[in-house]
Structure formats: structure tokens, C-alpha cells
Amino acid sequence: MSETSADNVKKAPIDHEIYCGVSYWPEMAHGTYGLLIMGQDSTQITRGFRETLPNRLHLRAAIDGLDSLPPDSTAVLHSSSKYVVDGMRNRWVKGWTKRGWKTKEGKKGANQDLWLMLDDVAKDRRVKWILITKYANNPLMEQCRILAGEALHNSFDFPYDL
């Protein structure tokens, strides 16, 4: 049911808004994400990983945010990741699957495990994907970034990702 068109989401009332922010420490390949899930109740989630990459953190944030919602929910997901937003709006997984998980250029598609998980969790929800390019202009995105940053600097007991 995941919708890529804003028109389809506009027809239904929005149950939830999800804001996703990440923090990454390249020297250690550690990263975290912070989620704000706004709906009837508001929830904050932080999670971190060792041996990870920023794109994987953005994918995991979207997966966990949507997975926290009941099936058949209508949501707006705000992310600073062009990779995630474009991938879901343009249904990259569908093309990769048809090509044997290869890009149009014939290269192996990256993060297949997480793209398949995101596609699976999104299919039972109506989602509008919003790209946020400037955290400073969005206090809720800034709050997610702060949550992720605090989690990154307060703990290194993260599971391995890769």
C-alpha cells in the first residue's frame, strides 16, 4: 500500500508523522539515529550500530519508524536522506528486483537487506516521503539530530551492522 504520490496520501487523514535524524562518526564507523514519531501519542526512539554507514542508518531509521506504526496507517516520513526518499518515491526496489538486484548501470545494488525490509514494512502503510534539506529550518528534525548525537556520544555498546 505504500504510496509514492502525495495525492494519494492527501485523500486519507494523516495518522502519524515520523522525523528521522542520524549522527555518524566516520573514524569509528559508528552511527546512531533518532526518531520522533508524532501521532495520538508521541514517541522518541534512538538506536546505534558499529561498523555501519550513513545510508544504512537512514534506511534503518525509516524501517523502525514505520514498523512502530500499526498496519494500514497513513504517515508522513521526514528524512534528510535523498537516498531513502528518492528510493521509495521512485520504487528503486522494484527495478532492482527485475534486474536481479542490479542497478541500471549493471552494478550490484547496495543495502539489499535493508531496502527489502523497508519495502516490506512500507507496503502495509500509506506513506508520503518528504526530503528535508536543512535541519535548521525544521525544529523537529533538529531534535532528531540532537537525539542521535547524544546517543552516539553517550554509548558505544552498539551491535554490529555490517
Number of C-alpha atoms within 10 A of each C-alpha: 15 24 21 19 14 15 10 13 19 11 8 12 10 16 16 19 19 26 27 32 29 28 24 20 16 12 6 10 14 23 28 31 29 31 28 22 23 16 14 8 7 11 13 15 17 21 20 25 22 18 14 21 18 19 17 20 27 25 22 22 27 29 20 18 24 27 17 13 19 11 15 15 19 25 28 21 21 22 26 19 22 15 13 24 23 15 17 22 17 13 15 17 20 14 14 17 14 9 14 11 18 17 16 11 7 11 9 14 18 13 12 15 9 18 21 15 16 22 18 15 21 23 14 19 20 25 28 24 24 20 15 19 13 10 16 11 10 12 10 18 26 18 20 24 22 17 23 26 21 16 19 25 12 9 10 13 10 15 13 11 15 10
